[in-house]
């Protein structure tokens, strides 16, 4: 068996989904070499070796086609398409993950903690005299325009 035939066998195994490490073990070759061959095949087939990069390429292609559709499609199809985009955008912006909300809360607490000074003279002041209380024998509205002072 020559090198071209061996390379073809390795490629066929990778194409049908045999993991590169299994191929490397079966033929006692360096797994890095087999992984590089798989990456080459992916670049040739999909234009990228990494799934994230391939998905980004696919998203850009879909974006280009959608943009062309907005300008070239019949009016009814364009309207439905634009409304779908707008409704999806609004639903995505309305949703926040609990993790995002927790991070925002933590950032806000950090900001507020940093804003509180330790040398504030009001920290030592007794503020209980400014708290509204309900006294049963005292009318809180007494002395207001609706309830003037004096006998009724």
Backbone torsions as a table, in degrees:
resi	resn	phi	psi	omega
1	UNK	NA	131.8	179.1
2	UNK	-93.4	176.4	-175.4
3	UNK	-64.5	-37.5	-179.9
4	UNK	-64.6	-42.1	178.7
5	UNK	-66.3	-41.5	178.4
6	UNK	-62.8	-43.5	178.9
7	UNK	-61.6	-39.7	178.9
8	UNK	-64.9	-39.0	178.7
9	UNK	-64.5	-45.3	179.2
10	UNK	-61.3	-44.4	179.1
11	UNK	-60.6	-42.8	-179.5
12	UNK	-64.6	-39.7	177.8
13	UNK	-64.2	-41.9	178.9
14	UNK	-67.1	-36.9	179.4
15	UNK	-63.4	-35.4	-178.9
16	UNK	-86.9	2.6	172.4
17	UNK	101.9	9.1	176.7
18	UNK	-70.3	127.9	-178.3
19	UNK	-59.9	143.3	-177.8
20	UNK	-59.4	-34.3	178.7
21	UNK	-67.5	-35.0	177.5
22	UNK	-67.6	-40.8	178.1
23	UNK	-63.1	-44.2	-179.6
24	UNK	-62.4	-42.1	178.9
25	UNK	-66.6	-42.0	-176.9
26	UNK	-62.8	-36.0	-177.2
27	UNK	-105.9	6.5	179.2
28	UNK	53.4	50.8	176.3
29	UNK	-123.0	166.9	-177.8
30	UNK	-65.1	127.7	-178.8
31	UNK	-65.7	-29.8	177.8
32	UNK	-61.1	-40.2	179.2
33	UNK	-63.5	-42.2	-179.8
34	UNK	-68.1	-40.2	178.5
35	UNK	-64.8	-38.9	176.6
36	UNK	-63.3	-39.8	177.9
37	UNK	-63.1	-41.7	178.2
38	UNK	-63.2	-41.2	177.2
39	UNK	-62.5	-41.6	177.0
40	UNK	-60.6	-43.1	179.8
41	UNK	-63.6	-40.5	179.8
42	UNK	-66.7	-40.5	178.2
43	UNK	-63.5	-41.8	179.3
44	UNK	-65.0	-40.0	-175.3
45	UNK	-83.3	-45.5	-172.2
46	UNK	-110.0	-10.4	-178.3
47	UNK	87.0	2.4	179.9
48	UNK	-157.9	150.2	179.2
49	UNK	-88.3	-27.7	-177.9
50	UNK	-100.0	143.0	-179.2
51	UNK	-63.1	-40.8	-179.8
52	UNK	-61.6	-40.8	179.2
53	UNK	-67.7	-41.1	178.2
54	UNK	-63.3	-40.8	178.5
55	UNK	-65.9	-38.2	177.5
56	UNK	-63.4	-42.3	177.2
57	UNK	-61.7	-42.5	-180.0
58	UNK	-65.1	-40.0	178.1
59	UNK	-64.1	-41.2	178.3
60	UNK	-65.1	-39.3	178.2
61	UNK	-64.9	-42.8	177.1
62	UNK	-62.7	-39.2	178.3
63	UNK	-62.0	-44.1	179.6
64	UNK	-62.9	-42.1	179.3
65	UNK	-67.5	-39.5	178.7
66	UNK	-64.8	-40.9	178.8
67	UNK	-63.3	-41.9	177.3
68	UNK	-64.0	-37.4	-179.2
69	UNK	-64.9	-36.3	180.0
70	UNK	-59.1	-37.0	-176.7
71	UNK	-91.3	-22.6	-172.4
72	UNK	-110.2	-19.0	-175.6
73	UNK	-75.1	161.1	174.5
74	UNK	-61.1	156.9	-173.7
75	UNK	-54.3	-46.2	-178.0
76	UNK	-62.0	-44.1	179.3
77	UNK	-65.6	-40.1	178.1
78	UNK	-61.6	-45.3	-178.7
79	UNK	-61.0	-48.2	178.9
80	UNK	-60.8	-42.0	-178.8
81	UNK	-64.1	-46.8	-179.4
82	UNK	-64.9	-41.9	179.0
83	UNK	-64.3	-38.0	176.4
84	UNK	-62.1	-43.5	178.6
85	UNK	-63.2	-46.3	-178.4
86	UNK	-64.1	-41.7	-179.1
87	UNK	-67.6	-39.0	178.4
88	UNK	-66.0	-40.8	179.4
89	UNK	-62.6	-43.6	179.9
90	UNK	-65.1	-39.8	-179.5
91	UNK	-69.0	-34.2	178.3
92	UNK	-69.8	-39.5	-179.6
93	UNK	-73.8	-24.6	179.7
94	UNK	-77.0	-26.3	-177.8
95	UNK	-88.4	135.5	173.3
96	UNK	-129.8	135.5	178.7
97	UNK	-73.8	153.5	177.9
98	UNK	-58.6	-34.3	178.7
99	UNK	-64.6	-43.5	178.5
100	UNK	-62.9	-44.4	179.4
101	UNK	-63.6	-40.2	178.2
102	UNK	-63.5	-41.5	177.8
103	UNK	-64.3	-41.5	178.9
104	UNK	-64.2	-41.3	178.9
105	UNK	-62.6	-43.8	179.7
106	UNK	-64.1	-41.3	178.2
107	UNK	-63.2	-41.6	179.2
108	UNK	-64.4	-43.5	178.9
109	UNK	-62.9	-39.5	178.1
110	UNK	-63.8	-41.8	178.3
111	UNK	-63.3	-46.8	-178.8
112	UNK	-66.8	-36.9	177.8
113	UNK	-63.9	-39.4	178.6
114	UNK	-69.1	-23.9	-178.1
115	UNK	-80.7	-22.8	-177.3
116	UNK	-78.6	122.1	178.9
117	UNK	-90.3	148.2	-180.0
118	UNK	-86.7	-14.8	-178.4
119	UNK	-101.4	26.8	180.0
120	UNK	-76.8	122.5	-178.6
121	UNK	-65.5	-22.4	179.7
122	UNK	-73.0	-16.9	178.3
123	UNK	-64.1	-30.5	-177.8
124	UNK	-90.4	-6.0	-176.3
125	UNK	-84.0	137.3	175.4
126	UNK	-77.2	112.4	-176.5
127	UNK	-97.8	4.1	-178.2
128	UNK	-65.3	-24.8	179.9
129	UNK	-69.2	-15.4	-179.1
130	UNK	-96.4	-0.1	-178.8
131	UNK	-85.2	130.8	179.8
132	UNK	-71.2	134.7	177.8
133	UNK	-126.7	155.8	177.0
134	UNK	-102.3	112.3	175.6
135	UNK	-101.7	132.9	-176.4
136	UNK	-68.2	-31.6	-178.6
137	UNK	-95.1	4.8	-177.3
138	UNK	-118.6	131.8	178.0
139	UNK	-90.4	118.8	-177.6
140	UNK	-69.8	-21.0	-179.6
141	UNK	-88.5	-2.7	-176.3
142	UNK	-62.2	131.3	179.9
143	UNK	93.0	-1.7	178.2
144	UNK	-85.7	172.4	-178.5
145	UNK	-60.8	-41.1	-179.6
146	UNK	-73.0	-26.1	-178.9
147	UNK	-130.0	82.4	-178.1
148	UNK	-67.3	157.0	177.5
149	UNK	-65.1	152.7	175.1
150	UNK	107.3	177.5	-177.8
151	UNK	-70.1	153.5	-178.4
152	UNK	-105.5	NA	NA
